[in-house]
Amino acid sequence: MVYFELPSKRELDSIDSKERMNIFRQYFAASRYDRLIIQKCLLSSAYNESSFSEVKDMEREHDENYYDKVKIIKEYGFIDEFIVAVKEEEQAIQKIIEAYDKRMRMSSL
């Protein structure tokens, strides 16, 4: 999985909101990448049952990492900007879901 290190408060303070938004976008891209790695490991558990515990550990680590990042961002005072990035990410994911929904509906005809 990708390790994403959030810049320090001092570093985030020294850049403008546009640059901070790009950092938040990078974080979400790393998170999506990690989710794909987790999904790949989950799939492999069908033929390698020992990987199932690894999947659970990866899921836990991924979720804890997210909650830690949110906590730090709140402490740094950038939660409002982060929420804008969260909503942007939600919209992007919704578009992906809609594309899959459309493909699935078409394939069931």
Sequence and secondary structure as in RCSB ss.txt:
>XXXX:A:sequence
MVYFELPSKRELDSIDSKERMNIFRQYFAASRYDRLIIQKCLLSSAYNESSFSEVKDMEREHDENYYDKVKIIKE
YGFIDEFIVAVKEEEQAIQKIIEAYDKRMRMSSL
>XXXX:A:secstr
        HHHHHTS HHHHHHHHHHHHHHHHHHHHHHHHHHHHTTT TTHHHHHHHHHHHHHHHHHHHHHHHHH
HT HHHHHHHHHHHHHHHHHHHHHHHHHHHHHT 
